[in-house]
Amino acid sequence: MAKLPQKLERKLEKRRLDDALRELPKSRNLIDFSSNDYLGLSRKDEIAKEGHQLLESSEITKNSSTGSRLLTGNHALYQELEEFLARHHRANATLVFNSGYDANIGFFSCVPQRGDIIFYDELVHASIRDGIQMSNAKSYKFAHNNIEDLSCHIERSRNIDSNTEIYVVTESVFSMDGDTPDLKALANYCNAKGYHLIVDEAHATGIFGNGKDMVCELQLEKKVFARVITFGKALGNHGAAVLGSEKLKSYLINFARSLIYSTALPPHTIACILAAYKYLEKRGADDHTDLQNNIIYFKEQLVELEIQKNFIESHSAIHCLVVPGNKRVKQLSKKLETEGFDVRPILSPTVKVGQERLRFCLHSYNTKEEISRILSLVKNLLDK
């Protein structure tokens, strides 16, 4: 095999020296405090069966979509799903992408134009940042969840052309902190100023707003320019969608390269997304209740064990214990693994140096005994 170039070797070696080298993990039979399967829908046999029945009733037998959506891949279930999503999430139109990453790079690489300005929360997901880097628009980050800082940044840019459009980007639940911005205040601010607000709902989809999202829960649909929802987390499937106006959908179909030049999702995936939503509508209330009860119990245990100061404040399913240093946080993760728990370390450069952490993802299927046991272990490890 050809030798790896020295520049690449040096970058890999630096990762090794920083205890930041990524490797694909092996499958392990551990108690899950790591996956994004918040409601346990990936484990539901009835969803897989419903998806199969939907394929049969639609007389779709292909294993593949056979091409991009603009060629042969736009099978009939796509229209059914997009029409359902628009109704369910109270949007004018919906466009399904292959993943949240594809949706974000597709949107941000083509919607903001040269001369426009994008202001993004400093902790937005890497897919948003990558999409912004591909855009011809200028971009500036603002302090996390800080509308005042956002306003100051915009005011400093007010010598802009009258044709300049301003886009403001945030998340409803941040993947690495689990916290939430004041979406009502942010939406009202953007609406009053004529700015375009984009909200990534990846970690809120299916959990908030009775199985919808946080924008729906707060009734902000008319004040948000676009939402990105994903199906690979609480929905237990794969794929994503951009919610917005009919004209935005038409624009993305024409200019979003990650949609235009990708093989479409196979019929089985679309059928299972529809089946997951139908499950949530009919039988998802208990799973939502179990998840919310576990979040409450987890936070109560943090207080009882007097370790809440070590965690980032969160009311979502994501709770993070800050443990500075890649080496130390990996050691803690490994010790929890030996006790049968799967809690993954989040290392720099994924987060800032000094902000390394253990990320606890809570689920509807975690038991209170599991939560008590793992937090007791954490307290003992911190005391040492």
TORKOL-4160 file (C-alpha; in steps of 0.2 Angstrom, whole numbers, padded with zeros to 4 digits, m for minus):
384
<pt num="1" X="0000" Y="0000" Z="0000"/>
<pt num="2" X="0006" Y="0018" Z="m0003"/>
<pt num="3" X="0013" Y="0027" Z="0012"/>
<pt num="4" X="0003" Y="0040" Z="0021"/>
<pt num="5" X="0010" Y="0058" Z="0017"/>
<pt num="6" X="0021" Y="0064" Z="0032"/>
<pt num="7" X="0009" Y="0079" Z="0034"/>
<pt num="8" X="m0005" Y="0067" Z="0038"/>
<pt num="9" X="0006" Y="0056" Z="0049"/>
<pt num="10" X="0011" Y="0072" Z="0059"/>
<pt num="11" X="m0007" Y="0076" Z="0062"/>
<pt num="12" X="m0011" Y="0059" Z="0068"/>
<pt num="13" X="0004" Y="0059" Z="0079"/>
<pt num="14" X="m0002" Y="0075" Z="0087"/>
<pt num="15" X="m0019" Y="0068" Z="0091"/>
<pt num="16" X="m0010" Y="0053" Z="0099"/>
<pt num="17" X="0000" Y="0064" Z="0110"/>
<pt num="18" X="m0015" Y="0074" Z="0115"/>
<pt num="19" X="m0025" Y="0059" Z="0120"/>
<pt num="20" X="m0037" Y="0064" Z="0106"/>
<pt num="21" X="m0035" Y="0050" Z="0093"/>
<pt num="22" X="m0052" Y="0044" Z="0087"/>
<pt num="23" X="m0056" Y="0026" Z="0084"/>
<pt num="24" X="m0071" Y="0017" Z="0079"/>
<pt num="25" X="m0078" Y="0009" Z="0095"/>
<pt num="26" X="m0083" Y="m0010" Z="0096"/>
<pt num="27" X="m0100" Y="m0015" Z="0100"/>
<pt num="28" X="m0102" Y="m0018" Z="0119"/>
<pt num="29" X="m0116" Y="m0025" Z="0129"/>
<pt num="30" X="m0117" Y="m0011" Z="0142"/>
<pt num="31" X="m0131" Y="m0001" Z="0151"/>
<pt num="32" X="m0134" Y="0013" Z="0138"/>
<pt num="33" X="m0131" Y="0031" Z="0144"/>
<pt num="34" X="m0123" Y="0036" Z="0128"/>
<pt num="35" X="m0134" Y="0034" Z="0113"/>
<pt num="36" X="m0146" Y="0047" Z="0105"/>
<pt num="37" X="m0161" Y="0034" Z="0106"/>
<pt num="38" X="m0170" Y="0045" Z="0119"/>
<pt num="39" X="m0187" Y="0036" Z="0118"/>
<pt num="40" X="m0181" Y="0019" Z="0114"/>
<pt num="41" X="m0189" Y="0019" Z="0097"/>
<pt num="42" X="m0175" Y="0010" Z="0088"/>
<pt num="43" X="m0179" Y="m0005" Z="0100"/>
<pt num="44" X="m0198" Y="m0006" Z="0095"/>
<pt num="45" X="m0202" Y="m0021" Z="0085"/>
<pt num="46" X="m0219" Y="m0014" Z="0081"/>
<pt num="47" X="m0211" Y="0000" Z="0071"/>
<pt num="48" X="m0201" Y="m0011" Z="0060"/>
<pt num="49" X="m0216" Y="m0022" Z="0057"/>
<pt num="50" X="m0227" Y="m0006" Z="0053"/>
<pt num="51" X="m0213" Y="0000" Z="0041"/>
<pt num="52" X="m0213" Y="m0017" Z="0032"/>
<pt num="53" X="m0232" Y="m0017" Z="0031"/>
<pt num="54" X="m0232" Y="0001" Z="0024"/>
<pt num="55" X="m0220" Y="m0005" Z="0010"/>
<pt num="56" X="m0231" Y="m0020" Z="0006"/>
<pt num="57" X="m0247" Y="m0009" Z="0005"/>
<pt num="58" X="m0237" Y="0003" Z="m0006"/>
<pt num="59" X="m0232" Y="m0011" Z="m0017"/>
<pt num="60" X="m0214" Y="m0006" Z="m0015"/>
<pt num="61" X="m0201" Y="m0020" Z="m0017"/>
<pt num="62" X="m0185" Y="m0011" Z="m0021"/>
<pt num="63" X="m0170" Y="m0012" Z="m0008"/>
<pt num="64" X="m0163" Y="0004" Z="m0015"/>
<pt num="65" X="m0170" Y="0021" Z="m0021"/>
<pt num="66" X="m0159" Y="0018" Z="m0036"/>
<pt num="67" X="m0154" Y="0036" Z="m0039"/>
<pt num="68" X="m0155" Y="0054" Z="m0032"/>
<pt num="69" X="m0172" Y="0062" Z="m0028"/>
<pt num="70" X="m0171" Y="0072" Z="m0044"/>
<pt num="71" X="m0168" Y="0057" Z="m0055"/>
<pt num="72" X="m0176" Y="0040" Z="m0050"/>
<pt num="73" X="m0175" Y="0040" Z="m0031"/>
<pt num="74" X="m0191" Y="0051" Z="m0027"/>
<pt num="75" X="m0202" Y="0036" Z="m0023"/>
<pt num="76" X="m0220" Y="0039" Z="m0018"/>
<pt num="77" X="m0217" Y="0037" Z="0001"/>
<pt num="78" X="m0206" Y="0053" Z="0000"/>
<pt num="79" X="m0222" Y="0063" Z="m0004"/>
<pt num="80" X="m0232" Y="0055" Z="0010"/>
<pt num="81" X="m0218" Y="0058" Z="0023"/>
<pt num="82" X="m0215" Y="0076" Z="0018"/>
<pt num="83" X="m0234" Y="0080" Z="0018"/>
<pt num="84" X="m0236" Y="0072" Z="0035"/>
<pt num="85" X="m0221" Y="0081" Z="0042"/>
<pt num="86" X="m0228" Y="0098" Z="0036"/>
<pt num="87" X="m0244" Y="0094" Z="0045"/>
<pt num="88" X="m0236" Y="0087" Z="0061"/>
<pt num="89" X="m0223" Y="0100" Z="0063"/>
<pt num="90" X="m0235" Y="0114" Z="0058"/>
<pt num="91" X="m0224" Y="0120" Z="0043"/>
<pt num="92" X="m0229" Y="0126" Z="0026"/>
<pt num="93" X="m0217" Y="0114" Z="0017"/>
<pt num="94" X="m0204" Y="0100" Z="0021"/>
<pt num="95" X="m0189" Y="0093" Z="0012"/>
<pt num="96" X="m0181" Y="0077" Z="0017"/>
<pt num="97" X="m0162" Y="0075" Z="0017"/>
<pt num="98" X="m0151" Y="0060" Z="0020"/>
<pt num="99" X="m0145" Y="0066" Z="0037"/>
<pt num="100" X="m0144" Y="0081" Z="0048"/>
<pt num="101" X="m0126" Y="0084" Z="0042"/>
<pt num="102" X="m0133" Y="0084" Z="0024"/>
<pt num="103" X="m0147" Y="0095" Z="0028"/>
<pt num="104" X="m0136" Y="0108" Z="0037"/>
<pt num="105" X="m0122" Y="0109" Z="0024"/>
<pt num="106" X="m0135" Y="0109" Z="0010"/>
<pt num="107" X="m0145" Y="0123" Z="0018"/>
<pt num="108" X="m0130" Y="0135" Z="0024"/>
<pt num="109" X="m0120" Y="0132" Z="0008"/>
<pt num="110" X="m0133" Y="0139" Z="m0003"/>
<pt num="111" X="m0146" Y="0150" Z="0006"/>
<pt num="112" X="m0135" Y="0164" Z="0013"/>
<pt num="113" X="m0128" Y="0174" Z="m0002"/>
<pt num="114" X="m0113" Y="0184" Z="m0005"/>
<pt num="115" X="m0115" Y="0200" Z="0004"/>
<pt num="116" X="m0126" Y="0192" Z="0017"/>
<pt num="117" X="m0121" Y="0189" Z="0035"/>
<pt num="118" X="m0123" Y="0174" Z="0046"/>
<pt num="119" X="m0122" Y="0176" Z="0065"/>
<pt num="120" X="m0121" Y="0159" Z="0074"/>
<pt num="121" X="m0120" Y="0153" Z="0092"/>
<pt num="122" X="m0102" Y="0149" Z="0096"/>
<pt num="123" X="m0108" Y="0131" Z="0101"/>
<pt num="124" X="m0118" Y="0126" Z="0086"/>
<pt num="125" X="m0115" Y="0109" Z="0078"/>
<pt num="126" X="m0100" Y="0105" Z="0067"/>
<pt num="127" X="m0112" Y="0102" Z="0052"/>
<pt num="128" X="m0118" Y="0120" Z="0053"/>
<pt num="129" X="m0101" Y="0127" Z="0054"/>
<pt num="130" X="m0096" Y="0116" Z="0039"/>
<pt num="131" X="m0111" Y="0123" Z="0029"/>
<pt num="132" X="m0107" Y="0141" Z="0034"/>
<pt num="133" X="m0089" Y="0138" Z="0028"/>
<pt num="134" X="m0095" Y="0133" Z="0011"/>
<pt num="135" X="m0106" Y="0148" Z="0010"/>
<pt num="136" X="m0101" Y="0164" Z="0001"/>
<pt num="137" X="m0109" Y="0175" Z="0015"/>
<pt num="138" X="m0098" Y="0182" Z="0029"/>
<pt num="139" X="m0101" Y="0174" Z="0046"/>
<pt num="140" X="m0098" Y="0179" Z="0064"/>
<pt num="141" X="m0101" Y="0169" Z="0080"/>
<pt num="142" X="m0109" Y="0176" Z="0096"/>
<pt num="143" X="m0108" Y="0171" Z="0114"/>
<pt num="144" X="m0117" Y="0155" Z="0119"/>
<pt num="145" X="m0136" Y="0159" Z="0122"/>
<pt num="146" X="m0132" Y="0178" Z="0123"/>
<pt num="147" X="m0144" Y="0189" Z="0113"/>
<pt num="148" X="m0136" Y="0204" Z="0120"/>
<pt num="149" X="m0119" Y="0199" Z="0112"/>
<pt num="150" X="m0128" Y="0194" Z="0096"/>
<pt num="151" X="m0136" Y="0212" Z="0095"/>
<pt num="152" X="m0119" Y="0220" Z="0098"/>
<pt num="153" X="m0111" Y="0210" Z="0084"/>
<pt num="154" X="m0125" Y="0215" Z="0072"/>
<pt num="155" X="m0124" Y="0233" Z="0077"/>
<pt num="156" X="m0106" Y="0233" Z="0073"/>
<pt num="157" X="m0110" Y="0227" Z="0056"/>
<pt num="158" X="m0123" Y="0240" Z="0053"/>
<pt num="159" X="m0113" Y="0248" Z="0039"/>
<pt num="160" X="m0120" Y="0235" Z="0028"/>
<pt num="161" X="m0129" Y="0236" Z="0011"/>
<pt num="162" X="m0147" Y="0238" Z="0011"/>
<pt num="163" X="m0149" Y="0222" Z="0001"/>
<pt num="164" X="m0139" Y="0212" Z="0015"/>
<pt num="165" X="m0149" Y="0198" Z="0023"/>
<pt num="166" X="m0145" Y="0193" Z="0041"/>
<pt num="167" X="m0146" Y="0175" Z="0046"/>
<pt num="168" X="m0146" Y="0170" Z="0065"/>
<pt num="169" X="m0142" Y="0152" Z="0069"/>
<pt num="170" X="m0145" Y="0142" Z="0085"/>
<pt num="171" X="m0150" Y="0125" Z="0092"/>
<pt num="172" X="m0165" Y="0121" Z="0102"/>
<pt num="173" X="m0155" Y="0109" Z="0113"/>
<pt num="174" X="m0137" Y="0110" Z="0111"/>
<pt num="175" X="m0129" Y="0093" Z="0109"/>
<pt num="176" X="m0113" Y="0095" Z="0119"/>
<pt num="177" X="m0121" Y="0105" Z="0134"/>
<pt num="178" X="m0139" Y="0099" Z="0134"/>
<pt num="179" X="m0145" Y="0117" Z="0137"/>
<pt num="180" X="m0157" Y="0128" Z="0128"/>
<pt num="181" X="m0158" Y="0146" Z="0122"/>
<pt num="182" X="m0172" Y="0158" Z="0126"/>
<pt num="183" X="m0180" Y="0154" Z="0110"/>
<pt num="184" X="m0195" Y="0165" Z="0113"/>
<pt num="185" X="m0184" Y="0180" Z="0116"/>
<pt num="186" X="m0173" Y="0176" Z="0101"/>
<pt num="187" X="m0187" Y="0173" Z="0089"/>
<pt num="188" X="m0196" Y="0190" Z="0094"/>
<pt num="189" X="m0179" Y="0199" Z="0092"/>
<pt num="190" X="m0176" Y="0192" Z="0075"/>
<pt num="191" X="m0194" Y="0195" Z="0070"/>
<pt num="192" X="m0194" Y="0213" Z="0075"/>
<pt num="193" X="m0178" Y="0216" Z="0066"/>
<pt num="194" X="m0182" Y="0207" Z="0050"/>
<pt num="195" X="m0168" Y="0194" Z="0053"/>
<pt num="196" X="m0170" Y="0176" Z="0047"/>
<pt num="197" X="m0169" Y="0164" Z="0062"/>
<pt num="198" X="m0164" Y="0146" Z="0059"/>
<pt num="199" X="m0166" Y="0133" Z="0073"/>
<pt num="200" X="m0158" Y="0116" Z="0073"/>
<pt num="201" X="m0170" Y="0104" Z="0082"/>
<pt num="202" X="m0160" Y="0088" Z="0081"/>
<pt num="203" X="m0160" Y="0084" Z="0100"/>
<pt num="204" X="m0178" Y="0091" Z="0102"/>
<pt num="205" X="m0187" Y="0082" Z="0088"/>
<pt num="206" X="m0200" Y="0070" Z="0094"/>
<pt num="207" X="m0197" Y="0075" Z="0112"/>
<pt num="208" X="m0205" Y="0092" Z="0114"/>
<pt num="209" X="m0222" Y="0099" Z="0109"/>
<pt num="210" X="m0231" Y="0082" Z="0110"/>
<pt num="211" X="m0219" Y="0073" Z="0099"/>
<pt num="212" X="m0215" Y="0088" Z="0088"/>
<pt num="213" X="m0201" Y="0100" Z="0092"/>
<pt num="214" X="m0197" Y="0114" Z="0103"/>
<pt num="215" X="m0202" Y="0128" Z="0091"/>
<pt num="216" X="m0220" Y="0120" Z="0091"/>
<pt num="217" X="m0220" Y="0118" Z="0109"/>
<pt num="218" X="m0217" Y="0137" Z="0111"/>
<pt num="219" X="m0228" Y="0141" Z="0096"/>
<pt num="220" X="m0215" Y="0150" Z="0086"/>
<pt num="221" X="m0218" Y="0142" Z="0069"/>
<pt num="222" X="m0222" Y="0158" Z="0061"/>
<pt num="223" X="m0207" Y="0168" Z="0068"/>
<pt num="224" X="m0194" Y="0155" Z="0062"/>
<pt num="225" X="m0187" Y="0155" Z="0044"/>
<pt num="226" X="m0181" Y="0137" Z="0044"/>
<pt num="227" X="m0180" Y="0122" Z="0056"/>
<pt num="228" X="m0169" Y="0107" Z="0054"/>
<pt num="229" X="m0177" Y="0091" Z="0062"/>
<pt num="230" X="m0168" Y="0074" Z="0062"/>
<pt num="231" X="m0174" Y="0056" Z="0063"/>
<pt num="232" X="m0158" Y="0048" Z="0070"/>
<pt num="233" X="m0161" Y="0053" Z="0088"/>
<pt num="234" X="m0177" Y="0052" Z="0097"/>
<pt num="235" X="m0186" Y="0045" Z="0081"/>
<pt num="236" X="m0174" Y="0030" Z="0081"/>
<pt num="237" X="m0171" Y="0030" Z="0062"/>
<pt num="238" X="m0160" Y="0040" Z="0050"/>
<pt num="239" X="m0162" Y="0055" Z="0040"/>
<pt num="240" X="m0167" Y="0073" Z="0042"/>
<pt num="241" X="m0178" Y="0087" Z="0035"/>
<pt num="242" X="m0178" Y="0106" Z="0033"/>
<pt num="243" X="m0195" Y="0114" Z="0037"/>
<pt num="244" X="m0199" Y="0131" Z="0030"/>
<pt num="245" X="m0209" Y="0139" Z="0016"/>
<pt num="246" X="m0214" Y="0132" Z="m0001"/>
<pt num="247" X="m0202" Y="0144" Z="m0010"/>
<pt num="248" X="m0188" Y="0139" Z="0002"/>
<pt num="249" X="m0191" Y="0121" Z="m0002"/>
<pt num="250" X="m0191" Y="0124" Z="m0021"/>
<pt num="251" X="m0175" Y="0134" Z="m0019"/>
<pt num="252" X="m0166" Y="0120" Z="m0009"/>
<pt num="253" X="m0172" Y="0107" Z="m0023"/>
<pt num="254" X="m0163" Y="0118" Z="m0035"/>
<pt num="255" X="m0147" Y="0123" Z="m0026"/>
<pt num="256" X="m0144" Y="0112" Z="m0011"/>
<pt num="257" X="m0130" Y="0101" Z="m0018"/>
<pt num="258" X="m0130" Y="0088" Z="m0004"/>
<pt num="259" X="m0148" Y="0084" Z="m0010"/>
<pt num="260" X="m0145" Y="0086" Z="m0029"/>
<pt num="261" X="m0130" Y="0074" Z="m0030"/>
<pt num="262" X="m0134" Y="0061" Z="m0016"/>
<pt num="263" X="m0143" Y="0044" Z="m0019"/>
<pt num="264" X="m0160" Y="0046" Z="m0010"/>
<pt num="265" X="m0164" Y="0036" Z="0006"/>
<pt num="266" X="m0171" Y="0019" Z="0002"/>
<pt num="267" X="m0190" Y="0016" Z="0004"/>
<pt num="268" X="m0187" Y="0005" Z="0019"/>
<pt num="269" X="m0180" Y="0020" Z="0029"/>
<pt num="270" X="m0194" Y="0032" Z="0024"/>
<pt num="271" X="m0207" Y="0019" Z="0029"/>
<pt num="272" X="m0199" Y="0017" Z="0046"/>
<pt num="273" X="m0199" Y="0035" Z="0049"/>
<pt num="274" X="m0217" Y="0036" Z="0045"/>
<pt num="275" X="m0220" Y="0021" Z="0057"/>
<pt num="276" X="m0210" Y="0029" Z="0071"/>
<pt num="277" X="m0221" Y="0045" Z="0070"/>
<pt num="278" X="m0237" Y="0035" Z="0070"/>
<pt num="279" X="m0231" Y="0025" Z="0085"/>
<pt num="280" X="m0227" Y="0042" Z="0094"/>
<pt num="281" X="m0245" Y="0048" Z="0090"/>
<pt num="282" X="m0254" Y="0032" Z="0096"/>
<pt num="283" X="m0243" Y="0025" Z="0110"/>
<pt num="284" X="m0228" Y="0037" Z="0113"/>
<pt num="285" X="m0236" Y="0046" Z="0128"/>
<pt num="286" X="m0229" Y="0033" Z="0141"/>
<pt num="287" X="m0211" Y="0034" Z="0133"/>
<pt num="288" X="m0212" Y="0053" Z="0134"/>
<pt num="289" X="m0217" Y="0052" Z="0153"/>
<pt num="290" X="m0204" Y="0039" Z="0157"/>
<pt num="291" X="m0190" Y="0050" Z="0149"/>
<pt num="292" X="m0196" Y="0066" Z="0158"/>
<pt num="293" X="m0197" Y="0056" Z="0175"/>
<pt num="294" X="m0179" Y="0050" Z="0172"/>
<pt num="295" X="m0173" Y="0067" Z="0168"/>
<pt num="296" X="m0181" Y="0074" Z="0184"/>
<pt num="297" X="m0174" Y="0059" Z="0195"/>
<pt num="298" X="m0157" Y="0061" Z="0187"/>
<pt num="299" X="m0157" Y="0080" Z="0192"/>
<pt num="300" X="m0164" Y="0075" Z="0210"/>
<pt num="301" X="m0150" Y="0063" Z="0212"/>
<pt num="302" X="m0137" Y="0076" Z="0207"/>
<pt num="303" X="m0143" Y="0087" Z="0221"/>
<pt num="304" X="m0144" Y="0073" Z="0234"/>
<pt num="305" X="m0126" Y="0067" Z="0230"/>
<pt num="306" X="m0120" Y="0085" Z="0230"/>
<pt num="307" X="m0112" Y="0084" Z="0213"/>
<pt num="308" X="m0124" Y="0096" Z="0203"/>
<pt num="309" X="m0110" Y="0109" Z="0203"/>
<pt num="310" X="m0100" Y="0098" Z="0192"/>
<pt num="311" X="m0113" Y="0096" Z="0179"/>
<pt num="312" X="m0119" Y="0109" Z="0166"/>
<pt num="313" X="m0137" Y="0115" Z="0170"/>
<pt num="314" X="m0149" Y="0106" Z="0158"/>
<pt num="315" X="m0167" Y="0101" Z="0158"/>
<pt num="316" X="m0165" Y="0090" Z="0142"/>
<pt num="317" X="m0160" Y="0072" Z="0140"/>
<pt num="318" X="m0142" Y="0077" Z="0139"/>
<pt num="319" X="m0132" Y="0080" Z="0155"/>
<pt num="320" X="m0113" Y="0084" Z="0155"/>
<pt num="321" X="m0100" Y="0081" Z="0168"/>
<pt num="322" X="m0086" Y="0093" Z="0165"/>
<pt num="323" X="m0069" Y="0084" Z="0168"/>
<pt num="324" X="m0055" Y="0094" Z="0161"/>
<pt num="325" X="m0041" Y="0085" Z="0151"/>
<pt num="326" X="m0043" Y="0071" Z="0138"/>
<pt num="327" X="m0033" Y="0058" Z="0148"/>
<pt num="328" X="m0043" Y="0061" Z="0164"/>
<pt num="329" X="m0060" Y="0060" Z="0156"/>
<pt num="330" X="m0056" Y="0045" Z="0146"/>
<pt num="331" X="m0050" Y="0036" Z="0162"/>
<pt num="332" X="m0067" Y="0040" Z="0170"/>
<pt num="333" X="m0076" Y="0033" Z="0156"/>
<pt num="334" X="m0066" Y="0017" Z="0156"/>
<pt num="335" X="m0069" Y="0015" Z="0175"/>
<pt num="336" X="m0088" Y="0017" Z="0172"/>
<pt num="337" X="m0086" Y="0004" Z="0158"/>
<pt num="338" X="m0079" Y="m0009" Z="0169"/>
<pt num="339" X="m0094" Y="m0007" Z="0180"/>
<pt num="340" X="m0105" Y="m0010" Z="0165"/>
<pt num="341" X="m0110" Y="0007" Z="0160"/>
<pt num="342" X="m0108" Y="0015" Z="0143"/>
<pt num="343" X="m0105" Y="0034" Z="0145"/>
<pt num="344" X="m0094" Y="0042" Z="0132"/>
<pt num="345" X="m0080" Y="0055" Z="0134"/>
<pt num="346" X="m0081" Y="0070" Z="0124"/>
<pt num="347" X="m0063" Y="0076" Z="0120"/>
<pt num="348" X="m0055" Y="0091" Z="0114"/>
<pt num="349" X="m0055" Y="0097" Z="0100"/>
<pt num="350" X="m0073" Y="0092" Z="0099"/>
<pt num="351" X="m0075" Y="0104" Z="0114"/>
<pt num="352" X="m0064" Y="0117" Z="0120"/>
<pt num="353" X="m0048" Y="0112" Z="0129"/>
<pt num="354" X="m0052" Y="0112" Z="0147"/>
<pt num="355" X="m0071" Y="0108" Z="0144"/>
<pt num="356" X="m0069" Y="0090" Z="0141"/>
<pt num="357" X="m0083" Y="0080" Z="0148"/>
<pt num="358" X="m0093" Y="0064" Z="0151"/>
<pt num="359" X="m0110" Y="0066" Z="0142"/>
<pt num="360" X="m0124" Y="0056" Z="0150"/>
<pt num="361" X="m0139" Y="0053" Z="0138"/>
<pt num="362" X="m0155" Y="0048" Z="0147"/>
<pt num="363" X="m0168" Y="0037" Z="0139"/>
<pt num="364" X="m0186" Y="0031" Z="0143"/>
<pt num="365" X="m0179" Y="0014" Z="0146"/>
<pt num="366" X="m0166" Y="0018" Z="0159"/>
<pt num="367" X="m0171" Y="0012" Z="0177"/>
<pt num="368" X="m0170" Y="0023" Z="0192"/>
<pt num="369" X="m0159" Y="0010" Z="0200"/>
<pt num="370" X="m0147" Y="0012" Z="0185"/>
<pt num="371" X="m0147" Y="0031" Z="0187"/>
<pt num="372" X="m0144" Y="0029" Z="0206"/>
<pt num="373" X="m0130" Y="0017" Z="0204"/>
<pt num="374" X="m0120" Y="0026" Z="0190"/>
<pt num="375" X="m0121" Y="0043" Z="0199"/>
<pt num="376" X="m0115" Y="0035" Z="0215"/>
<pt num="377" X="m0100" Y="0028" Z="0206"/>
<pt num="378" X="m0097" Y="0046" Z="0198"/>
<pt num="379" X="m0098" Y="0053" Z="0216"/>
<pt num="380" X="m0085" Y="0041" Z="0222"/>
<pt num="381" X="m0074" Y="0043" Z="0207"/>
<pt num="382" X="m0074" Y="0062" Z="0209"/>
<pt num="383" X="m0071" Y="0061" Z="0228"/>
<pt num="384" X="m0055" Y="0051" Z="0224"/>
